[in-house]
Amino acid sequence: MKDVKVLGPGCKRCQTTADLVRAEADRLGVPVHIDKITDYAAIAGYGVLSTPGLLVDGKLVHAGGLPKAEDIARWLTA
Protein backbone atom coordinates (compact mmCIF):
# COMPACT_ATOMS: atom_id res chain seq x y z
CA MET A 1 0.00 0.00 0.00
CA LYS A 2 1.27 3.45 -0.94
CA ASP A 3 1.14 6.13 1.71
CA VAL A 4 0.26 9.47 0.10
CA LYS A 5 0.09 12.84 1.82
CA VAL A 6 -1.47 15.89 0.16
CA LEU A 7 -0.03 19.03 1.73
CA GLY A 8 -2.08 22.20 1.50
CA PRO A 9 -4.59 24.44 3.21
CA GLY A 10 -7.58 22.46 1.94
CA CYS A 11 -8.18 24.56 -1.16
CA LYS A 12 -9.79 23.38 -4.39
CA ARG A 13 -6.40 22.48 -5.92
CA CYS A 14 -5.56 20.33 -2.89
CA GLN A 15 -8.85 18.46 -3.21
CA THR A 16 -8.32 18.06 -6.95
CA THR A 17 -4.84 16.66 -6.30
CA ALA A 18 -6.25 14.12 -3.86
CA ASP A 19 -8.95 13.20 -6.40
CA LEU A 20 -6.32 12.78 -9.15
CA VAL A 21 -4.25 10.48 -6.92
CA ARG A 22 -7.32 8.40 -6.06
CA ALA A 23 -8.34 8.15 -9.74
CA GLU A 24 -4.85 7.05 -10.87
CA ALA A 25 -4.54 4.58 -8.01
CA ASP A 26 -7.92 3.06 -8.90
CA ARG A 27 -7.00 2.95 -12.60
CA LEU A 28 -3.70 1.20 -11.83
CA GLY A 29 -5.09 -1.04 -9.11
CA VAL A 30 -2.61 0.34 -6.58
CA PRO A 31 -3.92 0.46 -3.00
CA VAL A 32 -3.30 3.88 -1.42
CA HIS A 33 -3.91 5.60 1.88
CA ILE A 34 -4.34 9.36 1.39
CA ASP A 35 -3.87 11.84 4.22
CA LYS A 36 -4.47 15.56 3.90
CA ILE A 37 -2.08 17.71 5.89
CA THR A 38 -3.46 21.23 6.36
CA ASP A 39 -1.29 22.51 9.22
CA TYR A 40 1.05 25.19 7.84
CA ALA A 41 3.85 24.36 10.29
CA ALA A 42 3.69 20.69 9.32
CA ILE A 43 3.64 21.59 5.61
CA ALA A 44 6.68 23.85 6.05
CA GLY A 45 8.35 21.03 7.96
CA TYR A 46 8.31 18.98 4.77
CA GLY A 47 10.06 21.84 2.94
CA VAL A 48 6.99 22.73 0.89
CA LEU A 49 6.65 26.44 0.15
CA SER A 50 4.11 26.16 -2.68
CA THR A 51 0.98 24.04 -2.41
CA PRO A 52 -0.34 21.56 -3.05
CA GLY A 53 2.57 19.37 -2.12
CA LEU A 54 2.55 15.62 -2.58
CA LEU A 55 4.47 12.98 -0.66
CA VAL A 56 4.50 9.34 -1.70
CA ASP A 57 5.88 6.92 0.88
CA GLY A 58 7.51 9.82 2.71
CA LYS A 59 9.27 11.27 -0.34
CA LEU A 60 8.37 14.74 -1.61
CA VAL A 61 7.54 14.25 -5.30
CA HIS A 62 5.66 17.44 -6.17
CA ALA A 63 5.03 20.98 -4.94
CA GLY A 64 3.00 23.79 -6.48
CA GLY A 65 0.24 23.43 -9.05
CA LEU A 66 -1.63 20.33 -10.10
CA PRO A 67 0.44 17.23 -10.83
CA LYS A 68 0.01 15.50 -14.19
CA ALA A 69 -1.75 12.14 -14.25
CA GLU A 70 1.22 10.44 -15.90
CA ASP A 71 3.53 11.72 -13.16
CA ILE A 72 1.18 10.44 -10.45
CA ALA A 73 1.10 7.05 -12.16
CA ARG A 74 4.91 6.95 -12.22
CA TRP A 75 5.14 7.86 -8.51
CA LEU A 76 2.55 5.29 -7.52
CA THR A 77 4.22 2.48 -9.42
CA ALA A 78 7.82 3.28 -8.37
BELQUIPE-V191009 format. One record per pair of residues at least 6 apart in sequence whose ideal C-beta (glycine too) atoms are under 6 Angstrom apart, sorted by the first residue. I is the first residue (numbers start at 1). J is the second residue. If there is no record, write none. Layout:
i=I j=J
i=I j=J
This chain:
i=1 j=31
i=1 j=33
i=2 j=30
i=2 j=32
i=2 j=56
i=2 j=76
i=3 j=33
i=3 j=57
i=4 j=21
i=4 j=32
i=4 j=34
i=4 j=56
i=5 j=35
i=5 j=37
i=5 j=55
i=6 j=14
i=6 j=17
i=6 j=18
i=6 j=36
i=6 j=52
i=7 j=37
i=7 j=43
i=7 j=48
i=7 j=53
i=8 j=14
i=8 j=51
i=8 j=52
i=9 j=38
i=10 j=38
i=13 j=52
i=14 j=52
i=17 j=52
i=18 j=34
i=20 j=72
i=21 j=72
i=24 j=69
i=24 j=72
i=24 j=73
i=25 j=32
i=25 j=76
i=30 j=76
i=48 j=63
i=50 j=63
i=50 j=64
i=53 j=63
i=54 j=61
i=54 j=62
i=56 j=75
i=61 j=75
